[in-house]
Amino acid sequence: MILLSTNEYLANDILPPKRTRWQEFWGIFRKNQLAILGLVIFLLFFMVALAGFFLTSGHDPVFNPAVVRLQEKLLPPLAAPALETLRPNEVPALGIYLFGTDDLGRDVFSRMLQGAWVSLTVGFVAVGISVLVGIFMGGIAGFYGRHHIKAGHLAVTLVMTAGTVMVLTGVGIWGSALLVVGHAGIFYSLFRGKRAERAPSGKWVGLFERNTLSVDTLIMRLVDIMLCFPSFFLILTVVALLPASIYNIMIVIGLTSWMGTTRFVRAEFLSLREQDFVTAAKALGVGDFRIIFRHMIPNAIAPVLVSATIGIATAILTEAGLSFLGFGVPPPHATWGNILSDGKRFIFDAPWLTFVPGIAILIVVLSFNLFGEGLRDTLNPKLKERH
């Protein structure tokens, strides 16, 4: 008979088996059937978009969304092509028009494949930009929020910003002059910082070294100002002023949707910077950047992941709305939004031109929202099992 020690007895019969963080996450997440469904649809959408990129690009693509067949226009889904009237390069790859054809005879299935990649790219890149900006701004507000900005630094920032805007809008002479003044202020600030202990400050120099707003106040008021503008109309205005490009769409959507991430990261940093592990790291002489990137961001990333997942759905909807209004990705690229826009004129004669992209947008956006809600419930510490 084998006698177990006290520790072995406790480990085998009283304490639960140890599980990794991933096992705990998956154990809670798989109980949410809607979140699992959203994840499955998301993975299918990702594979379809990736396949669409390879199958619809190149000089001789398998599915060519740009082929015009005027004799085959407005055919319903699953319609067979009239082979006697088509050239070999005009015959659809599947042998049938799976989703029908539009008013120019273009294969809707091929255009949906191309549009899936555009939607996926816009969603991920735009959210990536907004998350990076949000983590940067929120991290600074949460970690350095108690520090104050000197009047000279604020003046240099305003001069540099005004000069950059002038250069971008075509006022090159005055913009360049302001940029020169701003750079001169930066070099003087660096030079002054090295001599601050040796030379006393004069009256005007002391005015520029006076404290003004705190870092947290400045960033959060900027967030409040950005939230005052209706996001879609702000994006619509900026896109209308810029050249039509898929890159401009992604950048504009990303730079106008970082405010929520900033608030999440700031709130997490305000809580984490008072924790014992941060105090211990500071006592050991660990630098601020290592504390931020090694200790704080990994612990603050959970709400950011949820926000990013739902933000992808919002970015896809925004791109579809812009394309529907004619301000989105320019032709010849097909997007679900411009397919939907093209079909609105034939909603009674060819309703599939509206239903196919509309249902696709509905399913994909719903899957991202379900997946995001599941992530939020799973990453909530109150729902985790405690032993």
N, C-alpha and C positions, 0 to 999 in steps of 0.2 A: 504494500500500500504506500503510495507516494504522498508525503505530507507537504502541503503548500505553505509557504511563508505568508506572513500577514499582508505584505505588500502585494504578492501575487494574488492572494484571495480578494483583496480590494480591487485590484485591476481587472480580475476576471468576472467577478460576480456583482460588484456594486457600481463601479464607474462604467459609463457607457464607452463603447469603442471609439477611439479617436478618429475624427474625420478631417480631411483637409478642407480648406476654405472653398475650393471648387465643389467638393462633394456636398457641403452644406448649402451652397448656392443652388446647385442642380436639384437637390432634394426638395427645396422649397419651390423652385421655379416650375418643376414638372407637374406640380399639383394644380397649377393654373392652366387649364385646358385651352382657354382663349389665347393666352400668351404663347403656348406651344403652337397653336394654329397660326398666329401671327409670325412666329419665327420660321415655320415651314414655308409660308407664302413669301416671306422676305427672301429666303434662300432660293426658292424657285425663281423669283423675280431677278435676283442677282445672276443666276445662271442663264436665264433668258436674255438679260441685258448683255452679258459677256458674250454669249453666242451671237447675239445680234450685231455686236461690234465687228466680229470677225467675218460674219456671213454677209454683211451689207457694205463693207468697205473694200477699197482696192479698185483696180482698173476693170476687173471682170468678176464682180461679186456673185455669189451664189443666188442671193435675193437682191435684185436691183430695184430700189424704191423709186428711182428716177425715170424708169421706162414708161413712156406715154403710149397708150393704145386707145386712140379716140373711138375706134370701132367697138371697143369693149367697155365703154364707160357705164358707170352706175349699174354694174351687175351685182346681184345679191350674193350673200355668202354661200360657199360650196358650189358656185356656178362653174361649169366646165368651159374652157376657152374654145373659141372657134379656130381650130388649128389651121384651117385652109386660108385664113385671112391674116395669120401672124407669121412674122419672120422667126427663124430659130432662136434668136436672142430675146424675143418678146414672149416666148412661152414661159409661164410661171414654173418655178422649180418643183413645186409640189404636184403639178399637173392640173390643179384646180385653184380657183381663187378662194382661199380658205375664209377670208373675211370680206370678200367682194372687192369691187373696184370703186374708185372715186370718179369725179366728173371729168377727169382727164384720162381715165382708164388705167391709172396706176394701182398696183396691187396694194391693198390696205394692210395685208399681213406683213409685207416687206417694210412698209412705212412704220408700222407698229413696232417691229423689231428694232429699227433704227431709233425710233423715239424712246424706246426703253433704255437704251444706252445713254441718250442725252439726258433723260430724266434722272437716271442713276448718277451720272457724272455731276450734274448741277446740284443734286441733293447732297452728295457726299462732300464735294469741294466747298460749296457754300457753308455747310455746317462745320467743316474743318476750319475754315477761316473764322467763323463766328466763335468757335470754341477756343481757338488760339488767342484771339483778341480778348474774349471773356475771361480766360484763365489769367492772362497777363494783367488786365485791368483789375480784376477781382483780387488777385494775389497781392498786388501793390496796395490796394485799398485796405485789405485785411491785415497785412503784415506791417506796412509802413504808414498806416493811416494816422497815427498819432503825431507823425512828423509834420512840420509846417514848411510851406514853400516861401522862399524869400521873394521880395518884390522884384529884385533884379532877374531872377530865374523866370518868374511869371511874365515879365516884360519881354525877355528874349524869346520865350515860347510864342507869345502873341505876334511878335515881329516876324519870326520864322514862318509861322502859319500863314500870316497875311502875305508874305513874300511868295510862298509856295502856291497859294491860291491865285495870286496875280500872274505868276509865270504860267500856270496851267490854263488860265483863261485868256491868255494872249497879251496881257499887259507886261511885256518882258522887261522894259527898262526900269520901271518902278519896282517890279517884283525882284529883279536882280539886285537893285540897290538895297532893298529891305533884307534880302538874304545876306548881303555883305555886312550890313549892320548887325544882323543877328549873329553871324559867325564871329565878328569882332567882339560882341558881348560875351560869347562863349569863351574865347581865348582870354579875355580880360578876367572873367570869373575864375578860370583855372589859374591864371597868374596871380590874381589877388588872393586865392586860397592858400598859395604857398607862402605869401608874405603877410598873411593876416596876423600871425603871432608877433612879427617883428615891427610892423608899422601900424600906428593907430589909424583908425578910420576917420575920414573927414566927414563934413556935414552931409554932402550929397552922396558920398559912398555909403554912409550909415543909413541913408534913406533907402537905398537899393538893397541893403542887407536886412531890412526890417521884415519880420515874419508877417505873412498874410494868412491865406486859407490853409487848413490842414489838407494833407493828401487825400484822406478819406472824404472830406467835404467836397473837394474839387471833383473827384471821380464820380461820386454819387449824384452830384448836381448835374454833371454831364449826362449821366444815365437818365435822370429825370427829364432833362431837356429832350433827349432822343426819344423817350417814351411819349412825349407830348405830341409828336408828329404821327399821323396815321401811317403805319409802316408801308402798306401797299401803295398808297398815293405818293409817298416819298420815293419808293423804288421806281414807280412809274415816271415820276418827274426826272429822276436822275438818268434812267435808261433812255428817255426821250431826248435828253441833251447829249448823250454819248453815242458813238457809232454803234450800229447793231452788231453784236458779237456775243458768242456763247461765253467767252471769258469775262466780258463786262457784266453779263447777267450773273455769273457766279460770284464775282467780286462784290457787286452792289448788294446782292442778297445777303452775302456774308457780313459785309460791313454795316448793315442795318438791322442785324438780328443778334448782336452779342450781348444785349443788355441783361437778358434773363440769366445767362451763364455767369456774368459778372456778379450779379446779386447772390447766386448760389455759392460761388467760390468765396466771395467776401464773407458771407455768413459762416461758412465752414472755417475759414481762416481765423475769424474773430474768436471762434470757440476753441480751435486747436492751439492757437498761440499761447493760451494760458494753461495748456496741459503739462503734466510733469515731464513727459519725454522731450518736449521742446525746451523746457527749462533746463533739463539735464544736458541736452545738446549744447545749449548756450554756455553752460558752466564748463563744459569740456573744451570750449573754444572753437566749436564748429562754426564755419562761416554761414552768413545768412542765406546765400544761394544754395548751399548744400542742405540746410534745414528746410528751405522751401521745396526744392525739387526731390529730395530724398525722403523727407519725413512728412511734410504737410500735404503736398499735392496727391500722393497715393491715398491718403486718408480722406481727401476732399473730393475725389473723382467720382464717387457713386452718384450724387445728384446730377453731375455734369453728363454722365453717360445717359441717364434717363432723359435729360433735356435735349441732348444731341439726337437721340433716337426719334423723339417726337418732332424735333426740328427738321429732320430729313423729310418727313411727311409734309411739313409746312413749306419747305423749300420747293418740293415737287409741285405742290398746289400753286405756289406763287409763280413758278416758271410756266405752268400750264395756263394760269390766268393772264400772264403777260403775252404768251404766244397767242392765246385766244383773242386778245385785243390788238394783235399785230405789232407788239413791241418786244417780242421775245427773240428766240434764235432765228436768224434770217434764213431764207431759202438758199440752197436746195435742201438743207437739213430738215428732216421731218421730226416733229415732236408731237406728243399726244395733244398738246394744246392747239397747235395749228391744224392738226387733223380734225379736231373737234370744231375749230373755227370754220374750216372748209365745208364741214358737213351741215352746218346750221342752215345753209341756204337750201338744202335738199332734205329737210327733216321729215317731210311727208312723202317725197318720192323715193328717198334712199335713207331710211332711218338708221340703218346700220352704221353709217358714217358718223353718227352722233353717239349711238349706243356703245359701239365697240371701244372707242377711247374713253368715253365717260365711265363705263363699267370698269375698265382697266385702272383708271385713276382712283376710283372708289375703292377697289379691292386692295391696291398697293398702299394707299394712304391709311386705310383701315388696319392693314396688317402691321404697319409701323406703329400706329397708335396702340394697338393691342399688345405688341411686343414691348413698347415703352411702359405701358401701365403695368405689365408683368414684371419688368425690371424694377420699377419703383416699389412695388409690393415686396419683391424678393430682397431688395437691398435695404428695406426698412428694418432696423434692428429690433423693433418691437415685435416683429413677426417671427423672428428666429427662435428656435428651440433653446431653452436654457436648462442646463442640467446641473 
